[in-house]
Amino acid sequence: MFRPLLLLAFWLIGSAALAADGKILKVLPHLLDQKGRHSLSPSLFERDAYQAELRKHPDRISGLRYDVQWKVHVTDASHLKLRIQLRTANRPLTQPIVLESPVKVGLFHGGWTGLTLDGQTYKDSGEVQAWRVTLLDGDTELAETRSFLW
């Protein structure tokens, strides 16, 4: 009788821990051209070459997109969102730019989400010096990663 209760307790504890589990796997910053593209073709080699071309010609850049790969195990995914905070050259350290986007959980409990800084905000912000990405379930932080200078 004691063993089934113990197994039930371990299962409930494991389920509760699994409900609040998340990871941020990759954060890829991409410069965007005037048409919102980060590459001219699906090739990774072409993407890297086009990103180098955009860095050489800053007048062709219209914005910056952070593509974030994440994975999460939750029972209710309706309140999931991804937040990125950007410290830039033209803003005080205490006032980072904050971008947020809801996330949709895919078949394998994860996915990619893009957060874009563009338009006048991009032009006024200056160069990004540091970033911090958090995966949130409502107001609860499930995962976080940051750049070296954060």
Backbone as ProteinMPNN parsed JSONL, in Angstrom:
{"seq_chain_A": "MFRPLLLLAFWLIGSAALAADGKILKVLPHLLDQKGRHSLSPSLFERDAYQAELRKHPDRISGLRYDVQWKVHVTDASHLKLRIQLRTANRPLTQPIVLESPVKVGLFHGGWTGLTLDGQTYKDSGEVQAWRVTLLDGDTELAETRSFLW", "coords_chain_A": {"N_chain_A": [[0.812, -1.185, 0.0], [1.96, 1.199, 0.688], [3.895, 1.584, -1.317], [2.465, 2.101, -3.855], [1.398, 4.657, -3.225], [3.712, 6.136, -2.879], [4.809, 5.981, -5.468], [2.815, 7.365, -6.844], [3.121, 9.907, -5.705], [5.737, 10.572, -6.601], [5.19, 10.64, -9.365], [3.388, 12.786, -9.527], [5.02, 14.897, -8.608], [6.985, 14.846, -10.597], [5.409, 15.479, -12.832], [4.633, 18.079, -12.19], [7.099, 19.374, -12.225], [7.771, 19.018, -14.891], [5.861, 20.586, -16.094], [6.788, 23.167, -15.971], [9.021, 23.546, -17.573], [11.505, 24.713, -19.737], [13.562, 25.658, -22.552], [15.959, 27.696, -24.183], [17.314, 27.343, -27.22], [18.763, 28.368, -29.461], [19.888, 31.591, -30.57], [19.697, 33.706, -33.132], [20.906, 36.482, -34.668], [19.831, 38.478, -37.371], [20.49, 40.676, -39.982], [18.31, 42.757, -41.872], [17.288, 43.424, -45.209], [16.044, 46.079, -47.404], [13.713, 44.929, -48.321], [12.976, 43.267, -46.308], [14.336, 40.871, -46.18], [16.658, 38.351, -45.09], [18.337, 36.788, -46.41], [19.152, 35.744, -49.753], [18.577, 33.302, -50.78], [17.678, 29.919, -49.757], [20.018, 28.735, -48.84], [22.519, 28.178, -46.364], [25.131, 29.06, -46.664], [24.762, 31.093, -48.554], [23.149, 32.787, -47.023], [24.969, 33.628, -45.004], [26.854, 34.936, -46.6], [25.263, 36.988, -47.657], [24.591, 38.365, -45.336], [27.13, 39.347, -44.642], [27.505, 41.058, -46.797], [25.473, 42.928, -46.314], [26.444, 44.039, -43.925], [28.665, 45.373, -44.91], [27.449, 47.38, -46.363], [25.733, 49.468, -44.847], [23.65, 51.22, -45.478], [21.77, 49.77, -46.842], [20.393, 48.328, -44.983], [17.42, 47.639, -43.252], [16.479, 46.794, -40.85], [16.619, 44.595, -37.971], [16.443, 41.234, -37.13], [15.831, 38.87, -34.652], [16.061, 35.505, -34.589], [14.77, 32.967, -32.743], [15.242, 29.836, -31.373], [13.414, 27.57, -29.483], [12.346, 25.39, -26.818], [9.796, 23.736, -25.026], [7.993, 22.357, -22.273], [4.882, 22.25, -21.367], [1.632, 22.206, -19.847], [-0.42, 23.927, -20.483], [-0.301, 25.981, -23.101], [-1.172, 28.494, -23.739], [-0.406, 30.942, -22.664], [2.203, 31.447, -23.319], [5.117, 33.281, -24.163], [7.717, 35.033, -25.883], [10.407, 37.089, -25.039], [12.599, 39.714, -25.836], [15.256, 41.723, -24.805], [17.007, 44.573, -25.632], [20.04, 46.196, -25.412], [21.222, 49.181, -26.547], [23.366, 51.409, -28.471], [22.48, 54.089, -28.452], [20.747, 54.412, -26.322], [20.007, 54.641, -22.792], [21.506, 52.361, -20.397], [19.68, 51.432, -18.552], [17.281, 51.485, -19.877], [16.383, 49.387, -21.867], [15.439, 48.308, -25.185], [12.422, 46.606, -25.611], [11.072, 43.739, -26.963], [8.321, 41.664, -27.697], [6.699, 38.53, -28.305], [3.997, 36.313, -28.863], [4.165, 32.725, -28.593], [3.781, 29.725, -30.464], [3.332, 26.422, -29.759], [4.859, 23.747, -31.348], [4.655, 20.505, -32.981], [6.7, 18.998, -31.793], [7.045, 20.117, -29.274], [8.258, 22.647, -29.436], [9.819, 25.326, -31.304], [10.456, 27.996, -33.672], [10.8, 31.471, -33.272], [10.506, 34.732, -34.492], [11.738, 37.924, -33.709], [11.468, 41.255, -34.414], [13.243, 44.239, -34.952], [12.712, 47.192, -36.393], [12.252, 49.827, -38.844], [11.802, 53.243, -37.815], [12.493, 53.009, -35.147], [14.608, 51.169, -35.198], [16.501, 52.684, -36.638], [16.921, 54.856, -34.908], [17.929, 53.656, -32.625], [20.615, 52.826, -32.698], [23.657, 50.829, -32.679], [23.297, 47.45, -31.585], [24.337, 46.443, -28.464], [24.155, 44.535, -26.458], [22.099, 41.701, -25.544], [19.176, 40.059, -24.188], [17.281, 37.174, -23.869], [14.17, 35.842, -22.98], [11.996, 33.171, -22.162], [8.68, 32.999, -21.455], [5.996, 31.986, -19.34], [3.176, 33.317, -18.989], [3.791, 35.44, -16.429], [5.877, 34.04, -15.417], [9.182, 33.058, -15.584], [10.557, 30.757, -17.755], [12.848, 30.072, -19.176], [16.069, 31.434, -19.96], [18.486, 33.284, -21.747], [21.492, 35.041, -22.533], [23.526, 37.612, -24.057], [27.123, 37.985, -24.016], [27.89, 40.522, -22.984], [25.704, 41.352, -21.483]], "CA_chain_A": [[0.0, 0.0, 0.0], [2.844, 2.363, 0.748], [4.59, 1.733, -2.598], [1.672, 2.837, -4.847], [1.297, 6.064, -2.846], [5.024, 6.73, -3.156], [4.903, 6.134, -6.924], [1.902, 8.451, -7.211], [3.762, 11.162, -5.287], [6.819, 10.855, -7.544], [4.601, 10.988, -10.65], [2.853, 14.14, -9.41], [6.159, 15.819, -8.535], [7.582, 14.868, -11.936], [4.508, 16.207, -13.729], [4.711, 19.507, -11.858], [8.391, 19.881, -12.703], [7.73, 19.033, -16.347], [4.961, 21.651, -16.523], [7.468, 24.463, -15.964], [10.343, 23.297, -18.139], [11.728, 25.33, -21.035], [14.943, 25.923, -22.94], [16.236, 28.476, -25.379], [18.383, 26.575, -27.856], [19.58, 29.214, -30.338], [19.488, 32.969, -30.829], [20.41, 34.097, -34.349], [20.581, 37.827, -35.152], [19.93, 38.636, -38.817], [20.203, 41.976, -40.576], [17.277, 42.674, -42.908], [17.425, 44.426, -46.263], [14.876, 46.956, -47.585], [12.532, 44.096, -48.576], [12.755, 42.411, -45.148], [15.003, 39.578, -46.366], [17.961, 38.166, -44.46], [19.097, 35.977, -47.357], [18.558, 35.727, -51.091], [18.17, 31.927, -51.058], [17.636, 29.139, -48.521], [21.337, 28.192, -48.502], [23.198, 28.795, -45.223], [26.289, 29.764, -47.209], [24.238, 32.325, -49.15], [22.724, 33.661, -45.926], [26.153, 34.228, -44.382], [27.443, 35.863, -47.569], [24.396, 38.158, -47.758], [24.76, 39.116, -44.083], [28.401, 40.079, -44.77], [27.252, 42.131, -47.766], [24.692, 43.97, -45.632], [27.327, 44.729, -42.973], [29.526, 46.273, -45.698], [26.631, 48.463, -46.897], [24.688, 49.723, -43.849], [22.515, 51.957, -46.05], [20.803, 48.788, -47.346], [19.777, 47.636, -43.849], [16.165, 48.249, -42.788], [16.138, 46.321, -39.516], [17.343, 43.487, -37.357], [15.526, 40.218, -36.619], [16.402, 37.796, -33.851], [15.341, 34.246, -34.711], [15.028, 32.246, -31.504], [14.744, 28.468, -31.304], [13.074, 27.267, -28.098], [11.642, 24.134, -26.559], [9.074, 23.887, -23.773], [7.044, 21.311, -21.876], [3.841, 22.844, -20.522], [0.306, 21.626, -20.053], [-1.244, 24.966, -21.104], [0.616, 26.835, -23.855], [-1.866, 29.701, -24.192], [0.205, 32.154, -22.127], [3.627, 31.46, -23.624], [5.615, 34.38, -24.991], [9.153, 35.222, -25.947], [10.762, 38.498, -24.855], [14.002, 40.059, -26.003], [15.625, 43.058, -24.359], [18.186, 44.996, -26.391], [20.775, 47.398, -25.005], [21.771, 49.755, -27.774], [24.325, 52.498, -28.297], [21.846, 55.392, -28.273], [19.786, 54.386, -25.213], [20.627, 54.356, -21.494], [21.521, 50.943, -20.029], [18.491, 51.106, -17.772], [16.096, 51.537, -20.727], [16.546, 48.574, -23.072], [14.293, 48.103, -26.073], [11.787, 45.336, -25.283], [10.21, 43.179, -27.996], [7.658, 40.448, -27.237], [5.864, 37.845, -29.276], [3.458, 35.031, -28.392], [4.734, 31.571, -29.286], [2.892, 28.586, -30.679], [4.078, 25.183, -29.569], [4.731, 22.841, -32.472], [4.466, 19.079, -32.764], [7.742, 18.466, -30.924], [7.145, 20.985, -28.086], [9.163, 23.764, -29.638], [9.679, 26.037, -32.556], [11.248, 29.195, -33.922], [10.048, 32.716, -33.23], [11.289, 35.885, -34.914], [11.431, 39.219, -33.085], [12.054, 42.208, -35.352], [13.437, 45.66, -34.647], [12.85, 47.823, -37.706], [11.678, 51.16, -38.984], [12.451, 54.371, -37.161], [13.079, 52.538, -33.881], [15.91, 50.603, -35.532], [17.402, 53.768, -37.039], [17.225, 55.697, -33.753], [18.501, 52.918, -31.5], [22.061, 52.621, -32.783], [24.128, 49.443, -32.703], [22.956, 46.614, -30.437], [25.538, 46.101, -27.712], [23.889, 43.335, -25.67], [20.713, 41.259, -25.598], [18.725, 39.037, -23.246], [16.06, 36.536, -24.347], [13.487, 35.037, -21.973], [10.788, 32.436, -22.518], [7.793, 33.242, -20.327], [4.658, 31.421, -19.247], [2.557, 34.417, -18.252], [4.871, 36.228, -15.834], [6.87, 33.108, -14.898], [10.303, 32.836, -16.499], [10.872, 29.348, -17.939], [14.218, 29.942, -19.661], [16.708, 32.709, -20.25], [19.86, 33.298, -22.217], [21.916, 36.426, -22.749], [24.822, 37.799, -24.705], [28.237, 38.105, -23.087], [27.954, 41.839, -22.365], [24.511, 41.706, -20.739]], "C_chain_A": [[0.867, 1.265, 0.0], [3.512, 2.628, -0.604], [3.745, 2.444, -3.659], [1.516, 4.315, -4.503], [2.6, 6.8, -3.127], [5.201, 6.958, -4.652], [4.0, 7.263, -7.416], [2.506, 9.807, -6.851], [4.893, 11.537, -6.242], [6.286, 11.266, -8.916], [4.057, 12.413, -10.622], [3.959, 15.177, -9.345], [6.807, 15.948, -9.902], [6.726, 15.634, -12.926], [4.556, 17.696, -13.469], [6.011, 20.105, -12.359], [8.392, 19.98, -14.225], [6.877, 20.194, -16.862], [5.663, 22.997, -16.622], [8.868, 24.342, -16.549], [10.45, 23.94, -19.511], [13.197, 25.558, -21.284], [14.961, 26.846, -24.149], [17.469, 27.847, -26.005], [19.323, 27.44, -28.69], [18.998, 30.618, -30.415], [20.343, 33.446, -32.001], [19.999, 35.506, -34.774], [20.808, 37.915, -36.658], [19.612, 40.077, -39.202], [19.177, 41.783, -41.682], [17.497, 43.768, -43.941], [16.124, 45.218, -46.39], [13.591, 46.174, -47.856], [12.239, 43.141, -47.418], [13.405, 41.051, -45.231], [16.32, 39.531, -45.594], [18.886, 37.327, -45.339], [18.392, 36.029, -48.708], [18.116, 34.336, -51.517], [18.221, 31.13, -49.756], [18.994, 28.589, -48.057], [21.957, 28.935, -47.309], [24.434, 29.573, -45.666], [25.854, 31.102, -47.805], [23.774, 33.31, -48.069], [23.914, 34.38, -45.305], [26.816, 35.247, -45.313], [26.602, 37.14, -47.67], [24.475, 39.01, -46.488], [26.055, 39.923, -44.109], [28.246, 41.258, -45.726], [26.469, 43.275, -47.116], [25.551, 44.734, -44.622], [28.26, 45.706, -43.685], [28.767, 47.507, -46.184], [25.475, 48.75, -45.933], [23.482, 50.492, -44.388], [21.443, 51.02, -46.609], [20.023, 48.088, -46.229], [18.522, 48.383, -43.405], [15.807, 47.801, -41.372], [16.99, 45.145, -39.095], [16.312, 42.517, -36.798], [16.317, 39.184, -35.829], [15.517, 36.567, -34.012], [15.753, 33.38, -33.53], [14.404, 30.859, -31.591], [14.567, 28.112, -29.825], [12.368, 25.932, -28.022], [11.014, 24.249, -25.178], [8.173, 22.681, -23.537], [6.069, 21.951, -20.895], [2.521, 22.152, -20.812], [-0.632, 22.619, -20.737], [-0.309, 25.974, -21.785], [-0.006, 28.169, -24.255], [-1.218, 30.997, -23.707], [1.696, 32.253, -22.425], [3.992, 32.657, -24.495], [7.126, 34.43, -24.882], [9.425, 36.708, -25.856], [12.258, 38.66, -25.098], [14.187, 41.499, -25.546], [16.944, 43.397, -25.038], [18.773, 46.258, -25.778], [21.479, 47.926, -26.237], [22.622, 50.974, -27.456], [23.662, 53.824, -27.953], [20.808, 55.434, -27.162], [20.521, 54.125, -23.902], [20.549, 52.861, -21.168], [20.258, 50.519, -19.293], [17.199, 51.123, -18.582], [16.302, 50.718, -22.005], [15.274, 48.576, -23.917], [13.739, 46.723, -25.758], [10.852, 44.944, -26.423], [9.609, 41.888, -27.456], [6.822, 39.856, -28.36], [5.294, 36.585, -28.645], [4.083, 33.897, -29.202], [3.675, 30.487, -29.405], [3.738, 27.325, -30.617], [3.789, 24.245, -30.726], [4.576, 21.394, -32.038], [5.47, 18.502, -31.767], [8.043, 19.394, -29.747], [8.124, 22.134, -28.252], [8.891, 24.464, -30.948], [10.656, 27.193, -32.649], [10.313, 30.393, -33.857], [10.985, 33.847, -33.626], [10.801, 37.156, -34.237], [12.189, 40.28, -33.863], [12.09, 43.62, -34.784], [13.657, 46.339, -35.988], [12.259, 49.222, -37.695], [12.49, 52.227, -38.276], [13.098, 53.962, -35.841], [14.461, 51.95, -34.12], [16.91, 51.707, -35.852], [17.841, 54.614, -35.845], [18.0, 54.985, -32.656], [20.018, 52.816, -31.526], [22.395, 51.137, -32.73], [23.721, 48.703, -31.428], [24.251, 46.185, -29.762], [25.368, 44.828, -26.891], [22.413, 42.985, -25.77], [20.456, 40.196, -24.537], [17.397, 38.508, -23.758], [15.478, 35.698, -23.218], [12.249, 34.392, -22.575], [9.891, 32.478, -21.291], [6.489, 32.47, -20.473], [3.872, 32.384, -18.374], [3.655, 35.334, -17.745], [5.991, 35.348, -15.281], [7.935, 32.847, -15.949], [10.635, 31.346, -16.547], [12.325, 29.137, -18.364], [14.748, 31.32, -20.002], [18.104, 32.454, -20.797], [20.201, 34.734, -22.559], [23.251, 36.459, -23.46], [25.889, 38.06, -23.627], [28.223, 39.429, -22.328], [26.712, 42.216, -21.562], [24.87, 41.769, -19.269]], "O_chain_A": [[0.522, 2.268, -0.624], [3.675, 3.785, -0.992], [4.27, 3.336, -4.324], [1.503, 5.152, -5.407], [2.59, 7.951, -3.562], [5.689, 8.01, -5.064], [4.381, 8.027, -8.302], [2.402, 10.754, -7.63], [4.999, 12.693, -6.651], [6.859, 12.141, -9.565], [4.239, 13.166, -11.579], [3.849, 16.234, -9.967], [7.145, 17.054, -10.321], [7.251, 16.36, -13.77], [4.525, 18.496, -14.404], [6.023, 21.227, -12.865], [8.952, 20.922, -14.786], [7.137, 20.725, -17.942], [5.165, 23.891, -17.305], [9.801, 24.98, -16.06], [9.582, 23.736, -20.36], [13.991, 25.644, -20.347], [14.092, 26.779, -25.019], [18.539, 27.818, -25.397], [20.541, 27.267, -28.634], [17.785, 30.811, -30.337], [21.561, 33.573, -31.879], [18.862, 35.71, -35.199], [21.843, 37.482, -37.163], [18.588, 40.626, -38.796], [19.178, 40.753, -42.356], [17.847, 44.898, -43.599], [15.21, 45.05, -45.583], [12.496, 46.695, -47.645], [11.35, 42.296, -47.527], [13.076, 40.16, -44.448], [17.01, 40.542, -45.461], [20.072, 37.178, -45.044], [17.198, 36.317, -48.794], [17.376, 34.185, -52.489], [18.751, 31.615, -48.756], [19.082, 28.027, -46.965], [21.925, 30.164, -47.252], [24.745, 30.623, -45.105], [26.504, 32.124, -47.585], [23.983, 34.517, -48.19], [23.876, 35.593, -45.102], [27.283, 36.294, -44.864], [27.146, 38.241, -47.759], [24.429, 40.238, -46.559], [26.078, 41.064, -43.647], [28.796, 42.332, -45.486], [26.768, 44.447, -47.343], [25.402, 45.947, -44.479], [28.609, 46.748, -43.13], [29.367, 48.562, -46.394], [24.349, 48.316, -46.18], [22.4, 50.419, -43.806], [20.311, 51.451, -46.828], [19.09, 47.335, -46.507], [18.547, 49.598, -43.205], [14.913, 48.381, -40.757], [17.944, 44.759, -39.77], [15.406, 42.926, -36.072], [17.346, 38.689, -36.288], [14.351, 36.585, -33.616], [16.935, 33.093, -33.339], [13.208, 30.713, -31.846], [15.469, 28.33, -29.017], [11.863, 25.413, -29.017], [11.625, 24.796, -24.261], [7.663, 22.069, -24.476], [6.401, 22.165, -19.729], [2.322, 21.587, -21.887], [-1.529, 22.221, -21.479], [0.391, 26.73, -21.111], [0.588, 28.906, -25.042], [-1.461, 32.053, -24.29], [2.384, 33.079, -21.825], [3.276, 33.001, -25.435], [7.723, 33.94, -23.924], [8.758, 37.506, -26.514], [13.071, 37.86, -24.636], [13.381, 42.376, -25.86], [17.884, 42.603, -25.019], [18.085, 47.27, -25.642], [22.238, 47.21, -26.89], [22.607, 51.498, -26.342], [24.248, 54.617, -27.217], [20.056, 56.404, -27.068], [21.554, 53.455, -23.9], [19.629, 52.176, -21.614], [19.823, 49.373, -19.403], [16.133, 50.814, -18.049], [16.387, 51.279, -23.097], [14.177, 48.817, -23.413], [14.502, 45.764, -25.648], [9.961, 45.704, -26.802], [10.31, 41.099, -26.822], [6.314, 40.561, -29.232], [6.016, 35.856, -27.965], [4.478, 34.087, -30.352], [2.793, 30.355, -28.556], [4.729, 27.185, -31.334], [2.632, 23.976, -31.051], [4.386, 21.106, -30.856], [5.128, 17.616, -30.984], [9.18, 19.447, -29.276], [8.758, 22.547, -27.28], [7.879, 24.23, -31.608], [11.556, 27.346, -31.823], [9.177, 30.336, -34.327], [12.12, 33.916, -33.155], [9.602, 37.43, -34.197], [13.415, 40.219, -33.965], [11.116, 44.118, -34.221], [14.666, 46.098, -36.651], [11.823, 49.723, -36.659], [13.71, 52.124, -38.155], [14.134, 54.508, -35.46], [15.384, 52.195, -33.344], [18.048, 51.667, -35.384], [18.993, 55.042, -35.774], [18.659, 55.633, -31.842], [20.645, 52.727, -30.471], [21.499, 50.292, -32.735], [23.791, 49.256, -30.33], [25.147, 45.636, -30.402], [26.343, 44.115, -26.654], [21.576, 43.845, -26.043], [21.373, 39.53, -24.056], [16.487, 39.283, -24.05], [16.195, 34.935, -22.572], [11.549, 34.992, -23.391], [10.291, 32.044, -20.21], [5.952, 32.319, -21.57], [3.901, 32.276, -17.148], [4.373, 35.941, -18.539], [6.961, 35.867, -14.728], [7.623, 32.46, -17.075], [10.953, 30.74, -15.524], [12.96, 28.158, -17.971], [13.991, 32.247, -20.292], [18.804, 31.536, -20.37], [19.319, 35.545, -22.841], [24.003, 35.484, -23.47], [25.563, 38.322, -22.47], [28.519, 39.448, -21.134], [26.668, 43.313, -21.005], [24.011, 42.054, -18.435]]}, "name": "protein", "num_of_chains": 1, "seq": "MFRPLLLLAFWLIGSAALAADGKILKVLPHLLDQKGRHSLSPSLFERDAYQAELRKHPDRISGLRYDVQWKVHVTDASHLKLRIQLRTANRPLTQPIVLESPVKVGLFHGGWTGLTLDGQTYKDSGEVQAWRVTLLDGDTELAETRSFLW"}
